[in-house]
């Protein structure tokens, strides 16, 4: 699955997901933070599920109607457990995600 990790997600999560065969980009590798709207738009253009700790993406989608290709919001999960949690969620819901 194609995934975009928000900057706030622990960088080690990228390796966890890549080791499981996912195509992963971590916005923490970018030279600058383009802001939430551009991160969401990039994920949508690339057909990537966005993984974040930030509740603002939900507001962008629900309140402002911005398009997305899926959002996973991790809450109350330690940094080193984020990759494990993402893998569990992706495995559970991978078949329900439309891939173009």
C-alpha positions in Angstrom: 0.0 0.0 0.0 1.1 3.6 -0.6 1.5 5.6 2.6 2.6 9.1 3.5 3.7 9.6 7.0 3.2 13.1 8.4 6.3 14.7 10.0 4.9 14.2 13.5 5.0 10.4 13.0 8.2 8.7 14.4 10.7 8.3 11.5 11.3 4.6 12.4 7.7 3.9 11.3 8.9 4.3 7.7 11.3 1.4 8.0 8.7 -0.8 9.8 6.2 -0.2 7.0 8.8 -0.6 4.2 10.0 -3.9 5.7 6.4 -5.1 5.4 6.4 -4.2 1.7 4.6 -0.9 1.8 5.6 2.1 -0.4 6.3 4.8 2.2 7.2 8.4 2.1 7.9 10.3 5.3 7.4 14.1 5.1 10.1 14.5 7.7 12.6 13.7 4.9 11.4 16.8 2.9 13.5 20.0 3.1 10.6 22.0 4.6 7.1 21.4 5.9 4.6 22.6 3.3 1.7 22.7 5.7 -1.3 20.4 6.3 -3.3 21.3 3.2 -0.4 20.6 0.9 0.5 17.4 2.7 -3.1 16.2 2.3 -3.2 17.2 -1.3 0.1 15.4 -2.0 -1.2 12.3 -0.4 -4.3 12.4 -2.5 -2.5 13.1 -5.8 -0.2 10.1 -5.0 -3.1 7.9 -3.9 -1.4 7.5 -0.5 -3.0 6.9 2.9 -1.9 9.7 5.2 -0.7 8.6 8.7 -0.6 11.4 11.3 -1.0 12.3 15.0 -2.6 15.6 14.0 -6.4 16.0 14.3 -6.3 19.0 11.9 -6.5 16.7 8.9 -9.9 15.5 10.0 -11.1 19.1 10.1 -9.7 19.7 6.6 -11.6 16.7 5.3 -14.9 16.9 7.3 -15.4 20.7 7.7 -13.7 21.9 4.5 -14.4 18.9 2.3 -10.9 18.5 1.0 -10.2 15.3 -0.9 -8.1 12.4 0.5 -7.1 8.8 -0.1 -7.5 7.7 3.5 -6.3 9.0 6.9 -5.0 7.1 9.8 -4.7 9.1 13.0 -2.6 7.6 15.7 -3.4 8.6 19.3 -1.9 7.6 22.6 0.7 5.4 21.0 4.3 5.6 21.9 6.7 6.5 19.1 8.2 3.1 18.9 4.8 1.4 18.7 3.5 3.6 15.9 4.9 1.3 13.1 3.3 -1.8 14.8 -0.1 0.0 15.1 0.1 1.2 11.5 0.8 -2.3 10.2 -2.2 -3.7 12.2 -4.5 -1.1 10.8 -3.3 -1.4 7.2 -3.6 -5.2 7.4 -7.1 -5.0 8.8 -8.3 -2.5 6.3 -6.1 -3.0 3.2 -8.8 -4.8 1.2 -11.3 -2.0 1.8 -9.0 0.7 0.4 -9.5 1.5 -3.3 -6.2 1.4 -5.1 -6.0 3.0 -8.6 
